[in-house]
Amino acid sequence: MFLIFRRSRISVRSVILGFSALAATTVVSTPSESQVSVPFPALTYADFADLTLPSPVVAHVRVTRVVRLKPKQAPNVAPGKSRFFVEADVVSLLKGAGGVPPAVTYLVDLPNGPGGKPIKIQKKSEFLVFASPVPGRPGELRLSAPDAHRIWSPAEGERVRQLIQESARPDAPPQISGIGRGFHVPGSLPGEGETQIFLQAADGRPISLNILRRPGERSRWAVALSEIVDDAAEPPVRDTLLWYRLACTLPPNLPPQSLADAEAAYHVMIRMDYQVVMQGLGPCARTRTR
C-alpha cells in the first residue's frame, strides 16, 4: 500500500531526511526528452474496468514537481523499481463524486530503465491516475494499484470516460455475485427447448441468462436485467459493461448447486446451454500483472 505525503515542500523535506539538493532530483522537461523513458503496456477493456470501477477518483493530471526517493527512504520498494513523490495539477476529473482540490500529490513506484537506472518523469508530463483520497488529507491520493498511473492519451481517456458514464447510468448492469438455479423446459418438437439460469446480483436485481433452442437453428441466448425476458434481445456486445460483468465474473462451468432444483433428465442440457453462453462471451482478456 502506498503512503502519501503532504503537498508542501516543508512536509516533503521533513519526510526525506538529508534531502539537501531538491532541485537535483526534480526533473525538468526539455523538448528532446520524452515524458517517461519506459513504455506502459497496452490495456484491454477488462483491465481498464478493473482499474476504473473500484477507484473513487480517476483524474487526468499534469506534473508540476517530482522527487525521487532514495532507497533508504523507500525500503519496501520492489527490486528493479524506484519510488517517486509526485505533485500535479488536475487537468480534468473523470470520476470523483466528492471532487478533489486543483492540485494533488501521490507516490508511485515505477520500473527502472536500462542499466537499472531510475527513469525520468518530466515536469508537465500528463498522466491518467486511478486512486482514492486519503481521509482527512485534502489533495493526497493513494493509487489504486501499482500500475494505476498511466501516460495520458486522449484515446485512453475517452475509453475510461465512456466506461465511467456507462457504469453511472441508473440501469447499468449490476455486479454479479453468484449463480442461482438453472431450469430447462422442453418444447413441443424434438430438439426444441429453453433454458433459464438465474444469476445473483450485488444489488438484488433480477438477472438471468436465457438460451433458446430450435430444430435446425443455432442456439440463441440473451441476458434479462429484469423479470421480463425479451425474446428479441441479443447477447451483449464485447467490451461493454454488461459483457465485462458476465465474461469476467462467471465461472467456466456451471456449479453443481445450480442444478439442485432441475429435473435430472435436463442436467446435461442445462450445462450445454451454459457453455453456449460462455462461448458466446469469449475470454475475459487481461494483460495486467496484478
Secondary structure, 3 states (H helix, E strand, C coil): CCCCCCCCHHHHHHHCCCCCCHHHHCCCCCCCCCCCCCCCCCCCHHHHHHHHCCCCEEEEEEEEEEEECCHHHCCCCCCCEEEEEEEEEEEEEEECCCCCCCEEEEEEEEECCHHHCCCCCCCCCEEEEEEEECCCCCCEEEECCCCCEEECCHHHHHHHHHHHHHHHCCCCCCCEEEEEEEEEEECCCCCCEEEEEEEEECCCCCEEEEEEECCCCCCEEEEECCCCCCCCCCCCCCCCHHHHHHHCCCCCCCCHHHHCCCCHHHHHHHHHHHHHHHHHHCCCCCCCCC
